[in-house]
Amino acid sequence: MEFKTIQSVKDPHYNEPLKLYDTKLNLSLTEDKRIIKRSLENNKTENDYVFIVGLENDVVVSLATAHYEATTNSAFLIYLFAKDLPNHDELMTQTYIKLNMN
């Protein structure tokens, strides 16, 4: 699996993980996906948000997002999802590890 950090809504891989996001949780439990867009476009602070996708054969199989709050030196894992594939648990683990390396 390869990983890509999404840094812009113009990234060619931006929309595909949002489809995965929409399928994973009951709509009443999720934040509107516009929060992802706002987090990527935030220009008031730097390096406070990461959005990564796991790719297999250029297809999104996992995603993770996290926020960093500099004033309290705290990081928050917001979402961690993987497609329902036979290697689901491995995809989740690898994505989590990659997120922690960012």
Number of C-alpha atoms within 10 A of each C-alpha: 15 15 19 14 18 18 16 14 14 9 10 9 19 20 13 14 23 15 12 17 22 13 12 14 12 8 11 7 7 12 10 12 12 10 10 18 14 11 18 17 13 12 9 6 9 9 11 15 20 19 23 24 28 24 17 12 8 11 14 24 25 26 28 23 21 19 16 16 13 12 6 7 7 9 14 11 14 10 13 19 23 24 18 12 10 8 10 14 13 12 22 20 13 16 25 20 11 17 21 11 7 12
